[in-house]
Amino acid sequence: MAKGKDVRVRVILECTSCVRNVVNVNKESTGISRYITEKNRHNTPSRLELRKFCPYCYKHTIHGEIKK
């Protein structure tokens, strides 16, 4: 079976507010929160954004899909 045509693909979600804090060199943020999940390529062709808990920000933030 061909692996390139799978409907479900693994994606990495990264905290959008931590990325901005790392660029600004904020002392409070010590890392970037990332989650791994799966999405259906046919139902969600655009980039996925979910509201998840960030342990570095200590609150629920938007986590967006990034490239592998």
Contacts in CASP RR format, 6 or more apart in sequence:
PFRMAT RR
TARGET T0000
AUTHOR 0000-0000-0000
METHOD contacts of the structure
MODEL  1
MAKGKDVRVRVILECTSCVRNVVNVNKESTGISRYITEKNRHNTPSRLEL
RKFCPYCYKHTIHGEIKK
6 41 0 8 1.000
7 40 0 8 1.000
7 41 0 8 1.000
7 42 0 8 1.000
8 38 0 8 1.000
8 39 0 8 1.000
8 40 0 8 1.000
8 41 0 8 1.000
9 38 0 8 1.000
9 39 0 8 1.000
9 41 0 8 1.000
10 36 0 8 1.000
10 37 0 8 1.000
10 38 0 8 1.000
11 36 0 8 1.000
11 37 0 8 1.000
11 38 0 8 1.000
11 39 0 8 1.000
11 48 0 8 1.000
11 65 0 8 1.000
12 34 0 8 1.000
12 35 0 8 1.000
12 36 0 8 1.000
12 65 0 8 1.000
12 66 0 8 1.000
12 68 0 8 1.000
13 34 0 8 1.000
13 35 0 8 1.000
13 36 0 8 1.000
13 37 0 8 1.000
13 48 0 8 1.000
13 49 0 8 1.000
13 50 0 8 1.000
13 52 0 8 1.000
13 63 0 8 1.000
13 64 0 8 1.000
13 65 0 8 1.000
13 66 0 8 1.000
14 32 0 8 1.000
14 33 0 8 1.000
14 34 0 8 1.000
14 63 0 8 1.000
14 64 0 8 1.000
14 65 0 8 1.000
14 66 0 8 1.000
15 32 0 8 1.000
15 33 0 8 1.000
15 34 0 8 1.000
15 52 0 8 1.000
15 54 0 8 1.000
15 56 0 8 1.000
15 57 0 8 1.000
15 61 0 8 1.000
15 62 0 8 1.000
15 63 0 8 1.000
16 61 0 8 1.000
16 62 0 8 1.000
16 63 0 8 1.000
16 64 0 8 1.000
17 54 0 8 1.000
17 57 0 8 1.000
17 61 0 8 1.000
17 62 0 8 1.000
18 29 0 8 1.000
18 31 0 8 1.000
18 32 0 8 1.000
18 33 0 8 1.000
18 54 0 8 1.000
18 56 0 8 1.000
18 57 0 8 1.000
18 61 0 8 1.000
19 32 0 8 1.000
21 28 0 8 1.000
21 29 0 8 1.000
21 57 0 8 1.000
22 29 0 8 1.000
22 31 0 8 1.000
22 32 0 8 1.000
29 56 0 8 1.000
29 57 0 8 1.000
30 56 0 8 1.000
31 56 0 8 1.000
32 56 0 8 1.000
33 52 0 8 1.000
33 53 0 8 1.000
33 54 0 8 1.000
33 55 0 8 1.000
33 56 0 8 1.000
33 57 0 8 1.000
33 61 0 8 1.000
33 63 0 8 1.000
34 63 0 8 1.000
35 50 0 8 1.000
35 52 0 8 1.000
35 63 0 8 1.000
37 48 0 8 1.000
37 50 0 8 1.000
39 48 0 8 1.000
39 65 0 8 1.000
47 64 0 8 1.000
47 65 0 8 1.000
48 64 0 8 1.000
48 65 0 8 1.000
49 62 0 8 1.000
49 63 0 8 1.000
49 64 0 8 1.000
49 65 0 8 1.000
50 62 0 8 1.000
50 63 0 8 1.000
50 64 0 8 1.000
51 60 0 8 1.000
51 61 0 8 1.000
51 62 0 8 1.000
51 63 0 8 1.000
52 60 0 8 1.000
52 61 0 8 1.000
52 63 0 8 1.000
53 59 0 8 1.000
53 60 0 8 1.000
53 61 0 8 1.000
54 60 0 8 1.000
54 61 0 8 1.000
54 63 0 8 1.000
END
